[in-house]
Each structure stands twice: as structure tokens, then as C-alpha cells.
Amino acid sequence: MISVKFIPLSQRAAAIALALILAACAAPAPQPVAPAPPKPIAAVVPPISLSPRVVEQASAYRAYVARAGAISPNFSSGADVAESLKTGTAYEPRQFLQGAIAYGAVVALQDPAYVAGVRKYASDSEMRRTVAYEIMKDPAYAVGFTGAASAAGLVMTALGEDGRKLLELGRSVRQAAYDVQHQPWSKAEVSGRESRMQLAKELSATPGLGEVTETSRLQMAVSGPGQMSVTGQSVEPPYTPAVVHSLAVAALAALGYADDNSLAQVMPILADPPSATCLSMSKLNLYQCLAVAKPHYEDVFCLGQHVLTDTGHCLMKSAGVTEPVDARAQAAAQAALEKASTSSKVRPQGKKHSSN
């Protein structure tokens, strides 16, 4: 017979556990699981942004152009002249110029090629910072971006058109200074001439405000191309300082470096000393004109020449746009030339003396 040897339960369990341990030790160790690679962090491209203060400057500029452009040369009383003179003188030259450049920047942002040419440097934070620094150091750096020629053409057209409207209106008002003399009221002396001069100086030193609707429209236009109905032809450099500075502010906005945090670096770019000199001279000429003007029709001349025409001239000059020919003045000059020529041909005959 075969004898069976029984092992107590506790000893059997211990044997099984020992066998399992020995089997586990003999098995190969599990390989460590490699951690999943981190997801790549997408480059943060800042949105196109322009400080509300800069947009407000642009809106104030546009508000003046709209108000002054609504002046009518059809004057019927001294009160009409006084009110139009008040409207026309109400801009501070430095702010007016800042607003023009700021508006030019918003216009430049409407050019998709220029915005794309700048934005390609915005995805890399280090590159973006370097490019922005170069623009702040020298605004002319902005002329080198792809699309600068077409953006400059938009700026020149927009600012030039504003200047042309003021200039041509000024010529019409200046002509009205002669036409209105057929009305008796125009020859009456302006009352309160001293206070009128003082008011002109105060209005010329008071910063203007933008309209709420226009400010909102310009703020929306900053966000991307095509928000404004502006057109223009591509223009190759060189450009005037005002156009260059408009491109520079637009480029900084496309890089995300024209918001409130960068305002200290952006505001100095909204300057153009040559244009500021032109506008300041127009104001000085206005004061001199008002100082000697007495009847209402002479105030009309001051308004037409030294407010509207001169301001339009300075604006077109700052944009690098050629002024339209003054057909009326050209015709008058031609008529005067013909009259002088005719007079020189008609010579009085001298008295004949007898030889006796």
C-alpha cells in the first residue's frame, strides 16, 4: 500500500505562499512606463490693440474735420461769421496733429497685407519684443514691413482727402469775403473785437474731444482689416514723417505693443515737428489777421484763408499730397495779366510841337 502523508493546513498555506514568492522572484521585473510627453504649448499671439487714449485722439481729429467741413460760405449775418469763426479756430495744433497721425494708424491697420507683414513677427515673444523696440527707437523701421507701400497709400489718401476738403472750402469762404460785400451788414464793424481775439486764442489752446459714435467706430476698426471703407494706391517711399509715424503706430498695434502699458513709448511717435510748425504758423497768421480786421467781411477772409485754407494746406503737406490747383485764383491772375498787357499797348500820344 501507498501511504499518504498529510501536511497540516497552516504548513500547507505557508508552503504555497513561499512557492509564490519564489516564482515571483524568478519572473522578470516589469519595465517602467515612460511618462507621456508634455503637450506643446501653443504660442500666444497678442491681439491687435491700440490704447483708447490714442483712439480718442483720432476721434477728436475727425470731429474737428467734420465740424469745420460743415461751415457754409453762404453767410447772411455777422452772427453767422462769428459762429463759423468759433468752429474753425477750435483746435489745438499739437493735438490736431497727434489725432491725424493716430487716425492714419487706424487707416493703416485696414491694409491686410501690412497687418500680415507685421503679425508674422508676433508669434515669437522674443522676436516680437525686439521688433517693437526697433520701431520705438526709429519709426522709419516700420517702412520695411511687407505691405508698407499699400498701407502708406491708404494713409496718404485719407489724410490728404481731409486736407483737400478743408482747403477747397477755405478757398470758397475766402471768395465769399468779396462776394458778401454786396450785403450792407458785411461792412459793419465787428463788435467786441478784443474778446473775439481772446476767444480765438483760448479755443486754439483747448484740446478737443471726439464723438462717441466715431470713437466706437474707430475702436472697432482697430481689431482687423477691412472695417473702414478706405481706398488708395500703393506709394513707394520716401514718405513724410506723419505717414511714417502712422505706419509705426499701426505696426506697434499689430504687435500688441500700442496698448495702455506701452503708452509712454507710443505717444512720442504721435508727433511731427515740421507739420506742427506749419499749423502753429497758420494760427499766428490768423491772430495777425484778426488784429487788423474790422468789418465782418474781413473776418470772413481771415476764416477762409488762415483757418480753413492754411489748415488744409498743412494737412495735405504732412500727408505728402499735392494740392489741387485753385482755378478761381488762376483765372483771376490770368485776367489781371491780360489787362496789364492790354494797358501797356495803349500809350497816350504826345502833343505835337511845331518846328517854328
Sine and cosine of phi, psi and omega as CSV:
sin_phi,cos_phi,sin_psi,cos_psi,sin_omega,cos_omega
0.00,0.00,0.51,-0.86,0.05,-1.00
-1.00,-0.06,0.79,-0.61,0.00,-1.00
-1.00,-0.07,0.70,-0.72,0.01,-1.00
-0.97,-0.24,0.79,-0.62,-0.01,-1.00
-0.99,-0.16,0.86,-0.51,0.00,-1.00
-1.00,0.03,0.70,-0.72,0.05,-1.00
-0.96,-0.27,0.74,-0.67,0.02,-1.00
-0.82,0.57,0.45,-0.89,-0.09,-1.00
-0.87,0.49,-0.67,0.74,-0.07,-1.00
-0.92,0.39,-0.61,0.79,0.02,-1.00
-0.94,0.35,-0.59,0.80,0.02,-1.00
-0.89,0.45,-0.69,0.72,-0.01,-1.00
-0.89,0.46,-0.63,0.77,0.00,-1.00
-0.91,0.41,-0.60,0.80,-0.01,-1.00
-0.92,0.38,-0.65,0.76,0.02,-1.00
-0.90,0.43,-0.68,0.73,-0.01,-1.00
-0.89,0.45,-0.64,0.77,-0.01,-1.00
-0.92,0.40,-0.61,0.79,0.00,-1.00
-0.91,0.42,-0.64,0.77,0.02,-1.00
-0.91,0.42,-0.63,0.77,0.00,-1.00
-0.90,0.43,-0.70,0.71,0.00,-1.00
-0.90,0.44,-0.59,0.81,0.02,-1.00
-0.93,0.38,-0.63,0.78,-0.01,-1.00
-0.91,0.41,-0.64,0.77,0.01,-1.00
-0.92,0.39,-0.53,0.85,-0.02,-1.00
-0.97,0.24,-0.42,0.91,-0.03,-1.00
-0.96,0.29,0.50,-0.87,0.02,-1.00
-0.92,0.39,0.56,-0.83,-0.02,-1.00
-0.94,0.34,0.63,-0.77,0.02,-1.00
-0.91,0.41,0.64,-0.77,0.02,-1.00
-0.95,0.30,0.61,-0.79,0.02,-1.00
-0.93,0.37,0.60,-0.80,0.00,-1.00
-1.00,0.09,0.85,-0.53,0.00,-1.00
-0.94,0.35,0.68,-0.73,0.01,-1.00
-0.92,0.38,0.52,-0.86,0.00,-1.00
-0.92,0.40,0.66,-0.75,0.01,-1.00
-0.89,0.46,0.58,-0.82,-0.01,-1.00
-0.91,0.41,0.54,-0.84,0.03,-1.00
-0.93,0.36,0.68,-0.73,0.01,-1.00
-0.89,0.46,0.67,-0.74,0.00,-1.00
-0.99,0.13,0.85,-0.52,-0.01,-1.00
-0.92,0.40,0.64,-0.77,0.01,-1.00
-0.91,0.42,0.75,-0.67,-0.01,-1.00
-1.00,0.04,0.94,-0.34,0.02,-1.00
-0.99,-0.12,0.89,-0.45,-0.05,-1.00
-0.92,0.40,0.50,-0.87,0.03,-1.00
-0.95,0.30,0.35,-0.94,0.11,-0.99
-0.92,0.39,0.79,-0.61,-0.08,-1.00
-0.56,-0.83,0.56,-0.83,0.04,-1.00
-0.67,-0.74,0.77,-0.64,-0.05,-1.00
-0.80,0.60,0.67,-0.74,0.07,-1.00
-0.82,0.57,-0.49,0.87,0.01,-1.00
-0.92,0.39,-0.61,0.79,0.04,-1.00
-0.94,0.35,-0.66,0.75,0.04,-1.00
-0.89,0.46,-0.62,0.78,0.03,-1.00
-0.90,0.45,-0.60,0.80,0.06,-1.00
-0.89,0.46,-0.69,0.72,0.03,-1.00
-0.89,0.46,-0.65,0.76,-0.01,-1.00
-0.92,0.39,-0.63,0.78,0.03,-1.00
-0.90,0.43,-0.63,0.77,0.05,-1.00
-0.88,0.48,-0.74,0.67,-0.02,-1.00
-0.90,0.43,-0.57,0.82,0.01,-1.00
-0.90,0.43,-0.66,0.75,0.02,-1.00
-0.91,0.42,-0.72,0.69,-0.02,-1.00
-0.85,0.53,-0.64,0.77,0.00,-1.00
-0.93,0.37,-0.70,0.71,-0.02,-1.00
-0.92,0.39,-0.73,0.68,-0.01,-1.00
-0.92,0.40,-0.59,0.81,0.00,-1.00
-0.93,0.38,-0.27,0.96,0.00,-1.00
-1.00,-0.01,-0.03,1.00,0.04,-1.00
-0.90,0.43,0.72,-0.70,0.00,-1.00
-0.98,-0.22,0.66,-0.75,0.05,-1.00
-0.98,0.19,-0.02,1.00,-0.02,-1.00
-1.00,0.00,0.97,0.26,-0.03,-1.00
-0.99,0.16,0.60,-0.80,0.01,-1.00
-0.80,-0.61,-0.02,1.00,0.01,-1.00
-0.28,-0.96,0.24,-0.97,0.07,-1.00
-0.90,0.43,-0.51,0.86,0.02,-1.00
-0.91,0.42,-0.61,0.79,0.06,-1.00
-0.87,0.49,-0.70,0.71,-0.01,-1.00
-0.89,0.45,-0.72,0.69,-0.03,-1.00
-0.88,0.47,-0.66,0.75,-0.01,-1.00
-0.93,0.37,-0.65,0.76,0.02,-1.00
-0.92,0.39,-0.62,0.79,0.04,-1.00
-0.90,0.43,-0.64,0.77,0.05,-1.00
-0.89,0.46,-0.69,0.72,0.01,-1.00
-0.90,0.43,-0.70,0.71,-0.09,-1.00
-0.94,0.35,-0.56,0.83,-0.04,-1.00
-0.99,0.13,-0.11,0.99,-0.13,-0.99
-0.99,0.16,0.90,0.44,0.20,-0.98
-0.48,-0.88,0.58,-0.81,0.05,-1.00
-0.99,-0.11,0.85,-0.53,-0.16,-0.99
-0.79,0.61,-0.69,0.72,-0.06,-1.00
-0.91,0.42,-0.71,0.71,0.00,-1.00
-0.93,0.37,-0.61,0.79,0.02,-1.00
-0.85,0.53,-0.70,0.72,0.00,-1.00
-0.93,0.36,-0.67,0.75,0.07,-1.00
-0.85,0.53,-0.68,0.73,0.00,-1.00
-0.91,0.42,-0.61,0.79,0.02,-1.00
-0.90,0.44,-0.69,0.72,0.00,-1.00
-0.93,0.37,-0.65,0.76,0.04,-1.00
-0.89,0.46,-0.66,0.75,0.05,-1.00
-0.90,0.43,-0.64,0.77,0.07,-1.00
-0.87,0.50,-0.58,0.81,0.03,-1.00
-0.91,0.41,-0.68,0.73,0.04,-1.00
-0.89,0.45,-0.64,0.77,0.03,-1.00
-0.90,0.44,-0.68,0.73,0.00,-1.00
-0.88,0.48,-0.54,0.84,0.02,-1.00
-0.94,0.35,-0.16,0.99,0.05,-1.00
-0.99,0.14,-0.15,0.99,-0.01,-1.00
-1.00,0.02,0.93,-0.36,-0.07,-1.00
-0.90,0.44,-0.56,0.83,-0.02,-1.00
-0.92,0.39,-0.64,0.77,-0.01,-1.00
-0.94,0.34,-0.69,0.72,0.01,-1.00
-0.87,0.49,-0.70,0.72,0.02,-1.00
-0.91,0.42,-0.61,0.79,0.00,-1.00
-0.90,0.44,-0.50,0.87,0.03,-1.00
-1.00,0.06,-0.66,0.75,-0.11,-0.99
-0.91,0.42,-0.34,0.94,0.00,-1.00
-0.92,0.39,-0.24,0.97,0.06,-1.00
-0.99,-0.13,0.04,1.00,-0.10,-0.99
-1.00,0.01,-0.29,0.96,-0.08,-1.00
-0.96,0.28,-0.49,0.87,0.03,-1.00
-0.99,-0.14,0.88,-0.48,-0.11,-0.99
-0.88,0.48,-0.62,0.78,-0.02,-1.00
-0.94,0.35,-0.69,0.73,0.04,-1.00
-0.90,0.44,-0.67,0.74,0.00,-1.00
-0.86,0.50,-0.69,0.73,0.00,-1.00
-0.91,0.41,-0.66,0.75,-0.02,-1.00
-0.90,0.43,-0.71,0.70,-0.01,-1.00
-0.90,0.43,-0.68,0.73,0.02,-1.00
-0.88,0.47,-0.64,0.77,0.03,-1.00
-0.89,0.45,-0.65,0.76,0.01,-1.00
-0.90,0.44,-0.62,0.79,0.02,-1.00
-0.93,0.37,-0.68,0.73,0.02,-1.00
-0.89,0.45,-0.57,0.82,0.00,-1.00
-0.96,0.29,-0.62,0.79,-0.01,-1.00
-0.54,-0.84,0.98,-0.22,-0.03,-1.00
-0.83,0.56,-0.44,0.90,-0.01,-1.00
-0.89,0.45,-0.27,0.96,0.05,-1.00
-0.85,0.52,-0.48,0.88,-0.06,-1.00
-0.94,0.34,-0.28,0.96,0.00,-1.00
-0.95,0.31,-0.33,0.95,-0.07,-1.00
-0.99,0.13,-0.14,0.99,-0.02,-1.00
-0.96,0.26,0.49,-0.87,0.10,-1.00
-0.86,0.51,0.71,-0.71,0.01,-1.00
1.00,-0.01,0.02,1.00,-0.04,-1.00
-0.89,0.45,-0.60,0.80,-0.05,-1.00
-0.90,0.43,-0.67,0.74,0.00,-1.00
-0.96,0.30,-0.60,0.80,0.04,-1.00
-0.91,0.40,-0.65,0.76,0.04,-1.00
-0.89,0.46,-0.62,0.79,0.04,-1.00
-0.88,0.48,-0.62,0.78,0.05,-1.00
-0.90,0.43,-0.70,0.71,-0.02,-1.00
-0.89,0.45,-0.72,0.69,-0.01,-1.00
-0.88,0.48,-0.65,0.76,0.00,-1.00
-0.92,0.40,-0.70,0.71,-0.05,-1.00
-0.91,0.42,-0.79,0.62,-0.01,-1.00
-0.93,0.36,-0.63,0.78,0.01,-1.00
-0.89,0.45,-0.61,0.79,0.00,-1.00
-0.93,0.37,-0.64,0.77,0.08,-1.00
-0.87,0.49,-0.70,0.71,0.01,-1.00
-0.90,0.43,-0.65,0.76,-0.01,-1.00
-0.89,0.46,-0.67,0.75,0.00,-1.00
-0.88,0.48,-0.71,0.70,0.00,-1.00
-0.91,0.41,-0.67,0.74,-0.04,-1.00
-0.90,0.43,-0.73,0.68,-0.03,-1.00
-0.94,0.35,-0.57,0.82,0.10,-0.99
-0.90,0.43,-0.65,0.76,0.03,-1.00
-0.87,0.49,-0.63,0.78,0.04,-1.00
-0.90,0.43,-0.63,0.78,0.03,-1.00
-0.92,0.40,-0.66,0.75,0.02,-1.00
-0.92,0.40,-0.63,0.77,0.03,-1.00
-0.88,0.47,-0.65,0.76,0.06,-1.00
-0.91,0.41,-0.57,0.82,0.01,-1.00
-0.89,0.46,-0.45,0.90,0.04,-1.00
-0.88,0.48,-0.47,0.88,0.05,-1.00
-1.00,0.03,-0.67,0.74,-0.04,-1.00
-0.91,0.41,-0.59,0.81,-0.10,-0.99
-0.95,0.30,-0.21,0.98,-0.03,-1.00
-0.93,0.38,-0.18,0.98,0.09,-1.00
-0.97,0.26,-0.23,0.97,0.01,-1.00
-0.99,-0.16,0.79,-0.61,-0.10,-0.99
-0.83,0.56,-0.59,0.81,-0.06,-1.00
-0.88,0.47,-0.48,0.88,-0.08,-1.00
-0.92,0.39,-0.36,0.93,-0.04,-1.00
-1.00,-0.06,-0.05,1.00,0.05,-1.00
-0.96,0.27,0.53,-0.85,-0.03,-1.00
-0.97,0.26,0.65,-0.76,0.02,-1.00
-0.92,0.40,0.77,-0.64,0.04,-1.00
-1.00,0.10,0.53,-0.85,0.02,-1.00
0.90,0.44,0.71,0.71,-0.05,-1.00
-0.88,0.47,-0.56,0.83,0.01,-1.00
-0.91,0.41,-0.72,0.69,-0.02,-1.00
-0.93,0.38,-0.53,0.85,0.04,-1.00
-0.90,0.44,-0.67,0.74,0.05,-1.00
-0.90,0.44,-0.69,0.72,0.00,-1.00
-0.89,0.46,-0.64,0.77,0.02,-1.00
-0.90,0.43,-0.64,0.77,0.02,-1.00
-0.88,0.48,-0.65,0.76,0.01,-1.00
-0.94,0.35,-0.62,0.78,0.02,-1.00
-0.92,0.40,-0.69,0.73,0.01,-1.00
-0.91,0.41,-0.51,0.86,0.01,-1.00
-0.97,0.24,-0.20,0.98,0.00,-1.00
-0.94,-0.35,0.05,1.00,-0.06,-1.00
-0.97,-0.24,0.86,-0.50,0.04,-1.00
-0.88,0.47,0.62,-0.78,0.00,-1.00
-1.00,-0.01,0.15,-0.99,0.00,-1.00
-0.86,-0.51,0.48,-0.88,0.04,-1.00
-1.00,0.06,0.31,-0.95,0.08,-1.00
-0.99,0.12,0.59,-0.81,-0.06,-1.00
-0.86,0.51,-0.70,0.72,-0.03,-1.00
-0.90,0.45,-0.69,0.72,-0.02,-1.00
-0.93,0.36,-0.61,0.79,0.03,-1.00
-0.88,0.48,-0.69,0.73,0.02,-1.00
-0.90,0.43,-0.65,0.76,0.00,-1.00
-0.89,0.45,-0.69,0.73,0.00,-1.00
-0.93,0.36,-0.61,0.79,0.02,-1.00
-0.89,0.46,-0.64,0.77,0.04,-1.00
-0.93,0.37,-0.59,0.81,-0.03,-1.00
-0.93,0.38,-0.40,0.92,0.01,-1.00
-0.91,0.42,-0.53,0.85,-0.16,-0.99
-0.92,0.39,-0.35,0.94,-0.01,-1.00
0.00,-1.00,0.29,-0.96,-0.02,-1.00
-0.91,0.42,0.40,-0.92,0.12,-0.99
0.99,0.14,0.15,0.99,-0.02,-1.00
-0.99,0.12,-0.31,0.95,-0.01,-1.00
-0.86,-0.52,0.54,-0.84,0.00,-1.00
-1.00,0.02,0.97,0.24,0.03,-1.00
-0.88,-0.47,0.62,-0.79,0.01,-1.00
-0.71,-0.71,0.34,-0.94,0.01,-1.00
0.01,-1.00,0.32,-0.95,0.03,-1.00
-1.00,-0.06,0.52,-0.86,0.07,-1.00
-0.89,0.46,0.69,-0.73,-0.01,-1.00
-0.78,-0.63,0.81,-0.59,0.01,-1.00
-0.98,0.18,0.44,-0.90,0.03,-1.00
-0.92,0.38,0.28,-0.96,0.24,0.97
-0.99,0.13,0.40,-0.92,0.04,-1.00
-0.89,-0.46,0.30,-0.95,0.07,-1.00
-0.95,0.30,0.35,-0.94,0.03,-1.00
-0.83,0.56,-0.62,0.79,-0.02,-1.00
-0.89,0.46,-0.66,0.75,0.01,-1.00
-0.93,0.36,-0.69,0.73,0.02,-1.00
-0.87,0.50,-0.70,0.72,-0.03,-1.00
-0.93,0.36,-0.55,0.84,0.08,-1.00
-0.89,0.45,-0.69,0.73,0.05,-1.00
-0.89,0.45,-0.62,0.78,-0.03,-1.00
-0.91,0.42,-0.71,0.70,0.01,-1.00
-0.91,0.42,-0.63,0.77,0.04,-1.00
-0.89,0.45,-0.66,0.75,0.01,-1.00
-0.90,0.44,-0.68,0.74,0.03,-1.00
-0.89,0.45,-0.62,0.78,0.04,-1.00
-0.90,0.44,-0.65,0.76,0.01,-1.00
-0.93,0.38,-0.42,0.91,0.04,-1.00
-1.00,0.01,-0.10,1.00,-0.04,-1.00
0.99,0.15,0.35,0.94,-0.02,-1.00
-0.89,-0.45,0.52,0.85,0.06,-1.00
-0.78,-0.63,0.37,0.93,0.03,-1.00
-1.00,0.07,-0.18,-0.98,-0.03,-1.00
-0.87,0.49,-0.54,0.84,-0.02,-1.00
-0.92,0.40,-0.40,0.92,-0.03,-1.00
-0.94,-0.33,0.25,0.97,-0.11,-0.99
-0.87,0.49,-0.59,0.81,-0.02,-1.00
-0.89,0.46,-0.48,0.87,0.01,-1.00
-1.00,0.01,-0.42,0.91,-0.06,-1.00
-0.99,0.13,-0.65,0.76,-0.10,-1.00
-0.84,0.54,-0.65,0.76,0.03,-1.00
-0.89,0.47,-0.40,0.92,0.01,-1.00
-0.96,0.28,-0.38,0.93,0.02,-1.00
-0.99,0.16,0.79,0.62,-0.03,-1.00
-0.58,-0.82,0.52,-0.86,0.02,-1.00
-0.46,-0.89,1.00,-0.03,-0.09,-1.00
-0.79,0.61,-0.69,0.72,0.01,-1.00
-0.87,0.50,-0.68,0.73,0.01,-1.00
-0.93,0.36,-0.58,0.81,0.04,-1.00
-0.89,0.45,-0.63,0.78,0.04,-1.00
-0.90,0.44,-0.67,0.75,0.01,-1.00
-0.88,0.48,-0.72,0.69,-0.01,-1.00
-0.92,0.38,-0.63,0.78,0.02,-1.00
-0.90,0.43,-0.63,0.78,0.03,-1.00
-0.91,0.41,-0.58,0.81,0.03,-1.00
-0.90,0.43,-0.59,0.81,0.06,-1.00
-0.92,0.39,-0.68,0.73,0.02,-1.00
-0.89,0.47,-0.67,0.75,0.04,-1.00
-0.90,0.43,-0.57,0.82,0.05,-1.00
-0.90,0.45,-0.72,0.69,-0.02,-1.00
-0.88,0.47,-0.66,0.75,0.02,-1.00
-0.91,0.42,-0.62,0.79,0.01,-1.00
-0.91,0.41,-0.72,0.69,-0.01,-1.00
-0.92,0.39,-0.49,0.87,-0.03,-1.00
-0.90,0.43,-0.51,0.86,-0.05,-1.00
-0.96,-0.29,-0.20,0.98,-0.02,-1.00
-0.96,0.29,0.70,-0.71,0.01,-1.00
-0.86,-0.51,-0.87,0.49,0.04,-1.00
-0.96,0.27,0.29,-0.96,-0.06,-1.00
-0.87,0.49,-0.59,0.81,-0.06,-1.00
-0.91,0.41,-0.44,0.90,0.06,-1.00
-0.96,0.29,-0.55,0.84,0.12,-0.99
-0.90,0.43,-0.59,0.81,0.05,-1.00
-0.88,0.48,-0.66,0.75,0.03,-1.00
-0.89,0.45,-0.70,0.71,0.02,-1.00
-0.85,0.52,-0.66,0.75,0.01,-1.00
-0.91,0.41,-0.73,0.68,-0.06,-1.00
-0.92,0.40,-0.68,0.74,-0.09,-1.00
-0.99,0.10,-0.82,0.57,-0.21,-0.98
-1.00,-0.07,-0.14,0.99,0.10,-0.99
-0.97,-0.23,-0.89,0.45,-0.13,-0.99
-0.99,0.17,-0.80,0.60,-0.05,-1.00
-0.90,0.43,-0.74,0.67,-0.03,-1.00
-0.90,0.43,-0.65,0.76,0.01,-1.00
-0.91,0.42,-0.68,0.73,0.06,-1.00
-0.89,0.46,-0.64,0.77,0.04,-1.00
-0.87,0.49,-0.73,0.68,-0.01,-1.00
-0.89,0.45,-0.62,0.79,-0.03,-1.00
-0.93,0.36,-0.67,0.74,0.02,-1.00
-0.92,0.39,-0.62,0.79,0.04,-1.00
-0.89,0.45,-0.66,0.75,0.00,-1.00
-0.91,0.41,-0.47,0.88,0.02,-1.00
-1.00,0.07,-0.18,0.98,-0.02,-1.00
0.97,0.26,0.53,0.85,-0.05,-1.00
-0.94,-0.34,0.65,-0.76,0.00,-1.00
-0.96,0.27,0.70,-0.71,0.01,-1.00
-0.95,0.31,0.56,-0.83,0.08,-1.00
-0.94,0.33,0.48,-0.88,0.01,-1.00
-0.92,0.38,0.67,-0.74,0.06,-1.00
-0.99,0.11,1.00,-0.06,-0.08,-1.00
-0.88,0.48,-0.62,0.78,-0.02,-1.00
-0.91,0.41,-0.71,0.70,0.01,-1.00
-0.92,0.39,-0.59,0.80,0.01,-1.00
-0.91,0.42,-0.66,0.75,0.02,-1.00
-0.91,0.41,-0.64,0.76,0.01,-1.00
-0.91,0.42,-0.65,0.76,0.01,-1.00
-0.91,0.41,-0.63,0.78,0.02,-1.00
-0.91,0.41,-0.65,0.76,0.01,-1.00
-0.91,0.42,-0.65,0.76,0.02,-1.00
-0.91,0.42,-0.62,0.79,0.01,-1.00
-0.91,0.41,-0.68,0.74,0.01,-1.00
-0.91,0.41,-0.62,0.79,0.02,-1.00
-0.91,0.42,-0.68,0.74,0.02,-1.00
-0.91,0.41,-0.62,0.79,0.01,-1.00
-0.91,0.41,-0.64,0.76,0.01,-1.00
-0.92,0.40,-0.65,0.76,-0.02,-1.00
-0.90,0.43,-0.59,0.81,-0.02,-1.00
-0.94,0.34,-0.39,0.92,-0.01,-1.00
-0.99,0.13,-0.41,0.91,-0.02,-1.00
-1.00,-0.08,0.98,-0.20,-0.03,-1.00
-0.94,-0.35,0.72,-0.69,0.02,-1.00
-0.91,0.41,0.67,-0.75,0.01,-1.00
-0.98,0.21,0.68,-0.73,0.01,-1.00
-0.97,0.23,0.37,-0.93,0.01,-1.00
-0.95,0.32,0.75,-0.66,0.00,-1.00
-0.99,0.16,0.73,-0.69,-0.01,-1.00
-0.96,-0.29,0.65,-0.76,0.03,-1.00
-0.96,0.28,0.57,-0.82,0.01,-1.00
-0.96,0.27,-0.22,0.97,0.01,-1.00
-0.99,0.15,0.00,0.00,0.00,0.00
